[in-house]
Amino acid sequence: MPKIYRFLLLFILVAGSAGQALATHNRAGEITVEQVGDCVQSLTVRATITTYTKASSRPADRDTLTICWGDGTCERVARFNGPGSPPQGEILENDTKKNLYIATHTYPSRGTYVLSMTDPNRNGGILNVNFPNSDQVKFHIQTTYTFPNPQFQGCNNTPQLLQPPIDIGCVGKVFTHNPNAYDPDGDSLSYHFIVPLQDVGMNVPNYIWPYLIGDDPINNKLTIDEVTGDIVWDAPQRPGEYNLAMIIIEYRDGIAIDTIVRDMQILIEECENLPPEVETPFDEICVVAGEVLEFDVTGTAPLEETSQQVRLTALGGPFEVAFSPATFTPESNAFEEDPVRKTFRWQTACEHISDQYYSVVFKATDNFFGDTSGLATLKTVRIKVVGPPPEDVQAESNSGVVTVSWAKPYFCEDAADNYFRGFTVWRRQGSNNFPPDDCRPGLAGRGYTKLNNVPIMDEAGGRYVFNDPNVERGRTYCYRILAQFAKTTPGGDYTYNVVESLPSDEVCIQLDRDIPLITQVSVLSTGAGDGEMQVCWTKPIAMDLDTLENPGPYRYEVLRAEGINPADSDFSAIGVEFTSPYFSGPQGANDTCFVDSGLNTRGAAYSYKINFYIENTTLLGATNPASSVFLSIAPTDNTNVLNWEERVPWENYEYTVFRANAQGGLDPLAVVDGPPYSDTGLINGREYCYVIQSLGSYGVEGVMDSLKNDSQEACAAPVDNVPPCPPTLEVLNACDEAVNCTDEELLRNTLIWVNPMNLCEETDDVVGYEVFYAPFEDSEFQLIASIDDSRITEFEHKPDIGIAGCYYVIALDTFENRSAPSNIVCVDNCPSYFLPNTFTPNGDGQNDLFKPYPFCFIDRVEFNVFNRWGELVFSTNDPNLNWDGTNLQGKELAEGTYYYSCRYFERRVAGIVPGPEILSGYITLLRGRR
């Protein structure tokens, strides 16, 4: 048994020294994931851990790493790349080795999992990570991966990061980088900086953002473009090694499904050299699928650096696609005489169509540091491949139906993997002959309405066709066609990442007007049962009607239904008919108006249709329904908010808002192009009444242009129901002020907030506040204080245990309207726990117990003491320790040196968590004379 303990103690001592031997290792890395096999049935993934390590640190080289799969299992993974047996990794420039560790794993069920790898050491000397002891900080990378439902969301692979995460820059010179992420599924990506990690959910200690290192923070800015991923540091001020971490979020149809944490390193040198330059003809371009994109790229050394050579390379999604990948020629990775010119060429195809841009990162590197490395400049060119427009669109009408057709075949209808899904048809009244724009596929925002949500591929006469029966006689309709592309779920039942083509050319057609058109549905008087409505219509056009084929007598029949958008079955005849023996003349079927009375115009809108009969009994057709304008009012603080709606066959383009005056008349307040309208500056409790008058037009020749229709009169009194805007809160405590945390009098939180009246113009009434507190991040908030004076914007709180907790404040006004909560501020304890290295348990009353220095916010410990043979002699969970120098059996131990390890657990706002390190060292036990 003693030999075993000696071995354990030796292991502890060797491990401690080994930590120093491994003191320079991980520079950068990430984890990528791809699904393996049929994603409908398979729950197997292939994960690749990519690390970039310090090549000269041979004692720290890892031929295996441990990956944790996020389902409670971990395994060792052997290195996969490089020469030798086992593989030794790939040597890159800048004293860097690239290592790939690849493993497969089958999960028990669908869900979201966090895959991670933690290594004991980063490389030493990183300026912004626990400097100068960055080699004692763990290196942690993780990826969150989701198994989507394959029936609805398809298969899933995380993005690939194509640009190596090690780059060199110079003090005082702008540094640029791009991770060059490519998602094979066509999902959208966003990029954000985070603090590098040392474990799951744990940031590295003492991290400093690179832009905070230097003497001139105004000229030291670090940014990342959330859309493109471009990183710009303008400009580094101190030489050394810096680490950045970013999280790349993958979205599918607007929902985040995966995240990748990449840790990267920037090497900043003190150098006078200027980086090379990269020239491309554009930064961004859109290409129609099927076209060839070809352009020259030039890498040059600055004029001041004429003796240097340049290497020009390119990485990006177009080189990774399975079908028709791009080329960058001539293919060479060597340094060449300045300038270096190469040609990018990509024969695009329908399979490349995407609503996301492909990124190509061109990198020019000089040979300032020798034959393998130098300063580099990156230039990102973004390329979008769009679907070609459908061609030869035609339209014709027959019996009130418009048939739209277009050319077959469509250029991309044979795209691989059923990527092409069909066509959608779009319509508007009147033309919008906008100029073509290859970077703006689709028709959103251009005034067109999509007529079919499910893509179609109907054919007739060798052309694609669509029949549109929902048209109004006499109107001019214009049509465009879009092709639709989408990824398809394995069962083929659902699509995702839908992409629309460029729009076709526009085709317009004007329909015959052989039935009446309603021109007015206007409220004449408002009442609950005695309201009146005027309804008018205009007669058909004789040339379109053909009175020889459709003889008289002619009859108009009025139908009515309650509401804005009633069903056809809700309309019924109201007994109002107008019959004429002739079509023209004084006794002809002329333009007609009538007043419909006995209505509840105060509480409801009404819709009308006119049936048109020939030969008195044969129904030729009916007008489209037209409703009255119906006004509703939402009263609020000193304001009435007016909304209105109507459904009419013409287009209303202007609305006049009237308000009743004291004399019973109406005064115009405003002319607007649609609801809502807010009448402000009113007196709470006073009633105000309004009418809306619409102005519209059919845009049809022969029909009056200015169609005016009045709503009913509606009234409301404003009331103060608007809460104040939320305060803004900050919380200060002794931890912020670096005060001794063992002083109980100082352990309190000071809440300071801003009165909403000083934040928001619309807030003019605050009388008090309520303060809420939660002891932990995930616990419920409780009211801890009510303050009845709006001038008091500070509050001190002493929690029962420690100072950790979360706070928010709400504001109240005179009418007890409560604001939304302020920003939630969570403050944490600042635990402190340090141990001495000597004690004298001799009974003299001084230093008789081994105990920590004054500490705070420690919940418990796992404290163990070993003798020189590795035997456990003392153990406790009490953070006070109070070891009196006896062993577990209560016998006094001999003087000498003992080894201890102490894991302590902190009281944090997140709960009880292990401390960031395990304390270990040696204790000298001295007894001396008593």
Disulfide bonds with the S-S distance in Angstrom:
Cys39-Cys155 1.84
Cys68-Cys74 2.16
Cys170-Cys271 1.79
Cys286-Cys439 1.96
Cys350-Cys412 1.92
Cys478-Cys508 1.95
Cys536-Cys593 1.97
Cys689-Cys715 1.98
Cys725-Cys760 2.03
Cys735-Cys830 1.91
Cys741-Cys856 1.86
Cys806-Cys826 2.04
